[in-house]
Amino acid sequence: MQLIQLLLYYIANIYVTCKDASAHCYNYHVTQALDGKEALAALEQDKNIDMILLDVMMPNMSGYEVCAKVREKYPAQSLPILMLTAKNRVADLVIGFRFGANDYLAKPFAKDELLTRVKTHLQLSKITNAYGRFVPHEYVKLLSKENILDVNLGDRVSKKMAIFFSDIRSFTSISEKMTSQETFAFVNGYLQQVCPEIRAYNGLIIKFMGDGIMAVFPEGADDAIQSAISQLKTLQKYNQTLKAMGLLPMKIGIGIHWGHMMVGIIGEETRMSGDALSHNVNLTSRLEGLTKYYGVSLLISESAFKSLKYPQKYQIRFLDRASVKGRDEPINVYEVLDGEVDYVRELKLRTQADFELAVEYYRLGDLVGAKNYFEKVLAVNSSDQTSQLYLERIEELTATGVPKNWDGAWAFTQK
């Protein structure tokens, strides 16, 4: 049976009541605090508190003040607060609800009434948190709704955001060698590693697409890129665990773009889900797909690059000018090196000057100059797949001739 954690603020007589309940079938574990500051410290230390029983009149801080502080971090639907008070005027009750209380119980009260209300609010919180696993509270907040019950078909927000797509490399061939149970365990094991790093940087997971993730970062591209770097580093550690289990290491590709989009609820009345809609969403998906082509882990668009507040924080190299399917104008794409394995990143940084010269010669249509510098890069870093790719293009262009009005853009006809 799950142990329910209750936090009591300055209610010695209630402590005895709940302690008695713990001896029976309620299975409550009680943490007691003698004033507001002590209670807030206890909540900070123990993240597993399920409910708060809070007296209105306390030394140093009132129950209202404590309630307001708690609500800065914990919404009412995830951590219920039951206020206990000798004041039962309507005005006092309204004040408590304004500060974030879920319910009131006037003193004196019967033990059974207290325990019934505790049980009811815990059940409601459990149901709400279960809904939150399918429609996260952050999603509800982004839609400017108070709780999941307020969310309706067609609710949306339209604004500029950073868009994130990721995908496990060669997942189809990997999963073919697994049973269905092993495949789900493999994917869920990976998601459990990287998803916390999305939330840690203010990201909102829109949906899972098999082994892929689509997320948005409403506060900007810096959050998205820092999250991506953290995910890649987390995955490097996780790969050590996989190796120890005799499994192959996992590789992922990530694409990030900055642009206008709509995030909201689509579907029909009996079946709804969250989604993001925009041509910018499609572009980000294309970017993620290009990581396989270039042999890199993290690609960002020029729009994402230019929107960075602190571009100097990252190690970035210009990669290519690409025309992707579904978009008329070519885009500049950049590789972020910070999340790469150390030796790969060091080799790319060591050859970055030659690589950038090679790309510039290529853009100008000087195929001989471009070839010389790409070969210099490969002499130091033979595994630089992007340089090998450019040499293949140069060979093709040498045979066919450089087109008129050449600007270095390469057309990708596949998704």
N, C-alpha and C positions, 0 to 999 in steps of 0.2 A: 504494500500500500504506500502511496506517495505521502511523504511527510510535508504537511502544510506549515509554512513559516509565518508566524504572526509577530508584528512589532508593536509593542505597547508603549505609549508615551505617558509617563506619570500617572498610572492608574493602578496603584498597589492592590486595591480590592478586586479589580478585574483580573489581575494576575492569578489570584487564587482560583477564581472561577474557571479560567481557561486551563489552569494546571490540572484542575479536577477533570475537565473534559479530556485532557490528554491521556488520563488514566483509563478512559473508557474507549469509545469507538471513533472519536473525532480525529485522533492522530495529529494534534496540533503541537508544534514546537514554538514556544514563546520566548521572545527576546524583550527584555524590559529596559526602558530608559527613564531616568528621573527628571529630565528636562529636555527642552527642544534641541539644544546643541548636542547633547549626548545622543539623542535619537537620530539626528541627521548624520552624525558620525557613524552610528551603528548601521544605518542604511547604506552609507558609502562603503562600509567594510564588507557588508553581506549583500550581494546582488540577488539573493534568492528569496528575499522577503516577498510573501504572497499578498499580504494585506496589512493595513495599519489601523489600529484602534487608537484614537487621538482625543485627549481631553482638551477642551477649549481653554480652560484656565490653568496656566502652568507658569512656573517661575522663569524669568529671563525672556522667554519668547512665548507669545500666545499660540494657541492651537491654530488660529488663522494664519499666522506668520509661518509656522512650520509647514502647514498645508501648501501655502504658496511656494515655498522653497522646494518641496517635494515635486510639485507640478512643473517646475522648470525642467526637470529631467524625465519624470514619469507621468504619462497621460492617465486620465481617470480610468480608461478602459483596461489598462494593463496592471495598475496597482491601485485597488480600491481603498478609500479612506472612509472609515466609519467614525464620526465625531460623537463624543459623549459629553453631555452638558446638562447643567441644571437649568439653563436658559432654554425655554421652549417657545419664546415669542416668534412670530412669523418673521419679523425683521432680523432676528438673530440667525434663524435658519437660512434666510436668503443670503446673508453675509457669508455663511459657511459654504454654501453652494457656489457663490461667486469666487471664492478662493480655491475651489476644486474638490470639495467634499462630495462623496458619492451618496452618503446617507447620514441621518441624525438619529440618535437615541437619547431620549431625555431621562435623567436620573430622577428618582430611583427606577430601576428596571428589573425585570425578572430574568433569571439566568437563561431560561429556555428561549426567551425572546432574543437575547443577545446572540446565543449560539445559532438560532435559526437565521438571523440576519447575516451573521458571519458566513454561514454555509451558503446562503443564497448569493451573496456578493462574490464569493470564491467561484461558484459555479458560473455566474455571468462572466467573470473575468476569464475563466478557462475557455468558455465558448468564444469570447471576443478574441482571445489570443490564438485560438485555433483558426478563426477566420483570417487573422493577421498573417498566418503562414501562406495563405493563398492571395490575399490582397494586403500587402504590408501597411502598417500604420503610416509609414512615410509616404506611401502612395496616396492614402486618404488625405494626409496633410497637404501634399502638393496640389490636390484638387480643391483645397480650401474647405474641406468637409470636417465635421466634428468627429464622426465615427463612421464605421462601415455601413450602418443603417441609412445614412444620408446619401450614400453613393447610388447614382442612378445611371441607366443606359444613356450614353451621349455626354456625360459629364467629362470635361476636358480642360486642359490648360494649354495655352499656346504661347511659346516664348523661345528664345535662343538658349540652347543647352549644348553640353558636350555629349556626344553619342558614342557608345562603346560596343564593339562586337568582339567576341573571342570564340575560338574553336580549337578542339584538340586535333593535332596533326595525325593523319593516317588512321582516324578512328575506325573507319569501315573495315580496314584490313586487320586492325587489332581486335575488334569485336567478333570478327568471323571465327577467331580461334577460342572464343569464350562461350560458356553456357549463358543463358539469359540471366541467371542469378549473378554470375560473375560480371556480366556486362553492367548490370545496374549497380553492383557494388563498386565497380571500377569508376563509373561516372559519378556516383554519389560521393565516393572518397575524394575525388578531384574537386567537386563542387564545395565540399566541406572545407577544403583548404583555401580556395580563392574567394568565395562569397563574402566572408568576414572582411576581406581587404577592400571589397567594393563599398560595404557599409561604413568602414572606418574612414573613408574619404568622401562622405556625404553622397554616395552613389545610391541609386534606386534601381534594383533589378526589375526590368520590365517583364521579361519572360525567359524561360529556358527553352532551347530548341535542340532537344537531344543532348548532344555534348557541347552545344553552343550556348553562349550567354549574350543577351542584349540588355544593356543598362544605360541610364542617363545620369548625368552629373549636372544638376541645375545651377550650381555655383560657378562652374567654369571648367576649362580644359586642364588647368593645373591639377585639380582634384582627380580628373580622369587619368592623367599621365602618372601622377604619383601612385594612384591605385594600381595601374597596370604594372609599374615597376615593382611594387610590393608583391603583386601576384606572381610575377616571374621569379622573384627571389624566394618566395615561399615555395614555389614549385620546385626550385633547385634543391631545397631541403627535403621536400617530399619525395623527390626522385631517389634520394639516398635510401629512404625507407623502402621504396619499391625495389631497388636493386638488392637490398638485404633479403627481400622476400623472393628473390629470383625472378622478378618481373622487369620488363623493359622500361626504361625511363620515358617520361611523358613530355611531349613538346606541344606548345600552343602558339597560335598566332593571334595578334590583337590589332584591331583597327580603331582609330579615334578621329572623329571629325567634330567641328563646331558649327552649328547652324540652327536655323529656325525649325521648330517641329511642334506637333500636337501630341500630347500624351493624355490618354483618357480611356473611357470604358466603351468597348465595342461588343457587338453580338446581338442577341435578341432577349426578350424579357425573361425567358427561363434559363438562359445560358449566356453569361457575360464574362469578359476577361479584360484585363488591362493591356494596352498596346500603345505603340508610338507610330505615328503616320507622318511621312514627309519624304520628298525626294532625297533629303539629306540622310534619312535612315537607309535608303537603298545605297547611297554612295558609301556610307560607312561599312555596309556589308561587303561592297566591292573592295574597299581598302583592306579589310580583314582577309579576303580571298587572295589579294596580291602578296601577302606575306609569304605564302607558299612559293610563289613565282620568284620573288627576290631572295628567298632563303633567309628571312629576318623574323624577329619575334614581335616587334612593335613598330607599326607604321602610323604616322599622323598626317593629316592633310595640311595644306598651307593655311587654311582657315583656322585650324586648331593651333598651329604654330604661331600665327600672328596674334591670336587671342591670349597667349600665355602672359601672365603678369610678371613672371620671373623666368624668362627663357634661359638666362645665364646659369640657372641651377642645373640644367640638363646637358648631357652630351648628345648632340644632335648632328646628323650629317644629311645634307640634301641628297636625295636618292635618284629621282627621275621626274620627268614630266610625262604624265600618263593620261591617255584618253580612255575612259572606262565606258563599258556598255551602259546605255541609258542616259548618258550625259553628253551634251554637245561640245562644251568647252573642256580642254585638257586641264588637269590640276597638277600642281607641284606636290610631290610626296616626300616625306622626310622619315628617316629612321632614328628612333630614340635608342641610344646604346646602353643607358644606365641599367636596364634589367638583364643584360646579357651576362653569360658566364664570364668570369674575370679574364681568362686568356683570350676569348673571342673579342671582348670589348677592347682590350689592350692592343691587339693586332689591328683592329679597325681604326683606332685612334692614331696608331703609328703610321698608318698609310692614308690617313684622311686627306692630307694636303695633295698627294698624288692623285687620289681618287677624284677630288673636286676639280683638279686641272683636267683630268681625263674627261669628266662630264662636260666641262666648258668647251673643250675642243670638239667633243661630239656634238654639242648644241650648235656650234659654229659651222659644222659640216666638215671639219678637218679630221677625216677618219684616220689618217696616218698618225697624227699627233695623239689622237684619242687612244688608238691601239697601243702606242708606245707606253703611255702612262698607265693604262689598265694592266698591261703586262708587268710594269714595275710593281703595281699593287699585288698582283698574283705571285710575284717572285718572293714577296715577304709573307703574304697571307693567301696561300693556295686554295683555301676553303671559302674565299669571298665569292659567294654565288652570284651576287649582283654584277661584279666585274666580269665573271665568266659569261653572264647573260649579255652584257654590253658587247663583248668580243664576238658573240654569235650574231648580234645585230649588225655589227660592223662588217662582218663577212658577207652577210646578206645584202647590205647597202652597197658594198664594193662591187658586188655582182650586178645589182640592178640599177645602181646610180642613186645619188641623193636627190630626193624629190625637190621640185621648185617650192619656194616659200618655206623651206625647212626651218623648224624652230626646235627640233630635238624631241618633239612629242611622239610617243609611241602608242598606237591604237591597240587596245585589248578588246577582242571581239567576244570573248567568253565571259560569263558571270564570275 
